[in-house]
Amino acid sequence: MERTVGKIRKEIDQIDSKIIELLEKRIELCKEIALIKKQLGIPIDDVGREKTIFSRSGKFSKLFELIIFMCKEEEMKVFKKNIIQ
């Protein structure tokens, strides 16, 4: 079977969909963690945890910097929402 650009792109689209689904799940879990951190008075930033993630992510460390940044933004929304309510 000959692989065409269209078939390969379709495969990439399927992978992209899975990545998006996993990122959405990651953000939801981070929101749960934010609630727990808020209740316990723990700050959002955890430099040790971030270093661990960056070291295991290898060539994807720049990507994980962005992912962690986005997750922290979502955690901050949870913190602020709890403060306002």
N, C-alpha and C positions, 0 to 999 in steps of 0.2 A: 504494500500500500504506500502510495506516494504522499508525503506530507506537504501540504500547501501552507502558504502564509495564513490563509483564512482559518485552516484547521488548527494551526499552532496558536493563533490569536484567540480562538475559541477556548483552547485549553488554558491559556493565560487568564482569560476572563473568569473561568471557573476558579482558578487559584486566587485571583483577586477577590472574588466573592467570599471565599473561605477566610482570607486574611481580614476582610472587613468584619465578618461575623465574629472572628476571634478578638479583634480590637474592641468591638462593641461589648463583648463579654468581659474583657479586661477592664474597660471603663466602669462597667456595672460593679465589678468586684472592688475596684478602687473606691467607688462611692460607699460601699459597705464598710470598707476599712476606714474611710473618712468619718463615718458615723461613730465607729468604735473609738477612733483617735480623739474625736470631739468629746465623747463621754469620759474618756480617761485623761483628758488634758494633754495629749501627746501631740507634738507638732507634726505638720504634714511632711516636712522634709526629713528624710532618713538617708543621710549621706552614705552610710555603710551599706545599706540595701542597694542604693543606686550604683555604688562601685562594684558590688557583686554582679548586678545585672550587666553593667558595661563590660566587665571582664569576661563574662561567659558569652556575650553576644558577638565577640570577635569582629569580623569585618562589618557587622551590622550595628556597631556601637553608635554611629551617628544617627541611624534610624531610631534606635532606642532612646537616644537623647530627646528626640521629638516626641516619641510615644510617652515617655515619662513626663515631659512638659505638659502634654495634653491631659494626661491623667491627673497631674497636680492641679491644673485649671479646673477640672471637674470636681476634685476634692475641695477646692476653695469654694466652689459654688455650694457644696453641701454645708461647709462650715458657715458661710454667710447666710444660707437659707435657715439653718438652725438658730442662728443669732437673731434673725428678724422675727421668726415665729414665736 
